Structures are given as C-alpha cells and as structure tokens.
Amino acid sequence: MGIDTEREIEANLQIGPTDTGMVRIYVEADDVEIPMDFAPDDADEIAEEITAAANRARGMKPRRR
C-alpha cells in the first residue's frame, strides 16, 4: 500500500496540545491506537505539508471507482 492507494478504513483522528507543551496527533482504528507527539515547530511544518497536499489534490481530477 502506498500513500496514494485508497483504502476503506475508518479511523478517529484527534489533534490537540499535551500538558507538556507538545502537539499530539492521535489516531485510533480498530484495535490500534497511535499517539504521536510533535514540538510546536514540527507541528507547523506538518500543517504546511497537509495544506500543500490539499491544494495539490484540488487540482486533480477525481478518480472513478
């Protein structure tokens, strides 16, 4: 599976600050829980990457299923 392979997986995504000043991205799916903590500057870079990917996706034609 690559980053551009679509999958039918449901997951819960939560993002927020921790009590130690980090930014946590928390993913929960089925029996898997993945907490990922980032320094605020790293979280800013991740947000920029997400925004850039969203902008690129807007320029693509939708795939037919």
Secondary structure as UniProt FT lines:
FT   TURN            3..4
FT   STRAND          12..17
FT   TURN            19..20
FT   STRAND          23..29
FT   TURN            30..31
FT   STRAND          32..38
FT   HELIX           40..58
//
